[in-house]
Amino acid sequence: MSDRHGFWHKVWHLYVDGFRSMTVGRTLWLIIAIKLIVFFAIIKVLFFPDFLATRCDNDQAKADYVRHELLDGHDR
């Protein structure tokens, strides 16, 4: 078990030391992280709107709508 702990400890320190010694790379990783956050936030807003909130007023109505679609929605 101590060998596994030693392996993961070495891997962790490899990455920590690598990121610590970065200069340009750290800025590039920051830009990548910001772009991903913005990208997924935009995708969520544009492509995954809150569908049930537009059709139902409360949680019970949402549950009834989903139940109806699951059980009776196959007739289309």
C-alpha positions as CSV (number, residue, x, y, z in Angstrom):
1,M,0.0,0.0,0.0
2,S,2.9,2.4,0.7
3,D,4.1,1.9,-2.9
4,R,0.7,3.1,-4.3
5,H,0.8,6.1,-1.9
6,G,4.3,6.8,-3.1
7,F,3.4,6.6,-6.7
8,W,0.4,9.0,-6.4
9,H,2.5,11.3,-4.3
10,K,5.2,11.4,-7.0
11,V,2.5,12.0,-9.7
12,W,1.0,14.9,-7.7
13,H,4.3,16.6,-7.1
14,L,5.2,16.2,-10.8
15,Y,2.1,18.2,-11.8
16,V,2.5,20.7,-9.0
17,D,6.1,21.4,-9.8
18,G,5.3,21.6,-13.5
19,F,2.6,24.2,-13.1
20,R,4.7,26.1,-10.6
21,S,7.5,26.5,-13.1
22,M,5.2,27.6,-15.9
23,T,5.2,31.2,-17.1
24,V,3.4,31.4,-20.4
25,G,1.6,28.0,-19.9
26,R,-0.2,29.3,-16.8
27,T,-1.6,32.2,-18.8
28,L,-2.7,29.8,-21.6
29,W,-4.4,27.5,-19.2
30,L,-6.2,30.4,-17.6
31,I,-7.4,31.5,-21.1
32,I,-8.6,28.0,-21.9
33,A,-10.5,27.7,-18.6
34,I,-12.2,31.1,-19.1
35,K,-13.1,30.1,-22.7
36,L,-14.6,26.8,-21.5
37,I,-16.6,28.4,-18.8
38,V,-18.0,31.1,-21.2
39,F,-18.6,28.5,-23.9
40,F,-20.6,26.1,-21.7
41,A,-22.5,29.0,-20.1
42,I,-23.6,30.2,-23.5
43,I,-24.5,26.7,-24.7
44,K,-26.6,26.1,-21.6
45,V,-28.5,29.3,-22.0
46,L,-29.1,29.0,-25.7
47,F,-29.7,25.2,-26.2
48,F,-31.0,24.1,-22.8
49,P,-33.7,26.5,-21.7
50,D,-35.8,25.6,-18.7
51,F,-38.5,23.9,-20.7
52,L,-40.8,23.0,-17.7
53,A,-40.7,26.5,-16.3
54,T,-42.3,27.8,-19.6
55,R,-45.1,25.2,-19.4
56,C,-45.8,24.8,-15.6
57,D,-46.3,27.1,-12.7
58,N,-45.3,24.9,-9.7
59,D,-43.5,21.6,-8.9
60,Q,-46.7,19.6,-8.8
61,A,-47.7,20.8,-12.3
62,K,-44.1,19.9,-13.5
63,A,-44.4,16.4,-12.0
64,D,-47.8,15.9,-13.6
65,Y,-46.5,17.1,-17.0
66,V,-43.5,14.7,-16.9
67,R,-45.7,11.8,-15.7
68,H,-48.2,12.5,-18.5
69,E,-45.4,12.7,-21.2
70,L,-43.8,9.5,-19.9
71,L,-47.0,7.4,-19.7
72,D,-49.3,8.9,-22.3
73,G,-47.0,10.7,-24.6
74,H,-46.3,7.6,-26.8
75,D,-49.6,8.0,-28.6
76,R,-48.2,10.6,-31.1
